[in-house]
């Protein structure tokens, strides 16, 4: 009987660890809708500025099927045909690549950002390509 109780408690313990790790991974994922709440732009001389609050910032959504949605479109894109994102790790830096295809087949917008997810609540994007020479970054809050 002791062995049965020991085995059952071990099964429950292992099962709860697995679920906990899985839930933590989902909570810390990029999936969902994020709203811009702050931005940072450095000075021309390269010195950093503090975060600047943004009221009613635009929203972006990362879907689990790798599609991407944004409330704003690239300036040279009259209408978005499709947009996708790709996540990867490059030299211990998390990389987010976004490709937006416009209805006009000759127009494509591509961006590459480093990203950090803080406390499963905040997403910080720092542009790599196109580069932001003055050292900018964008902070989003997860809203769903």
Secondary structure as GFF3:
##gff-version 3
##sequence-region A 1 144
A	DSSP	alpha_helix	2	27	.	.	.	ID=ss1
A	DSSP	beta_strand	32	40	.	.	.	ID=ss2
A	DSSP	beta_strand	52	53	.	.	.	ID=ss3
A	DSSP	beta_strand	59	62	.	.	.	ID=ss4
A	DSSP	beta_strand	68	70	.	.	.	ID=ss5
A	DSSP	beta_strand	80	90	.	.	.	ID=ss6
A	DSSP	beta_strand	93	102	.	.	.	ID=ss7
A	DSSP	beta_strand	108	118	.	.	.	ID=ss8
A	DSSP	beta_strand	122	129	.	.	.	ID=ss9
A	DSSP	beta_strand	137	142	.	.	.	ID=ss10
###
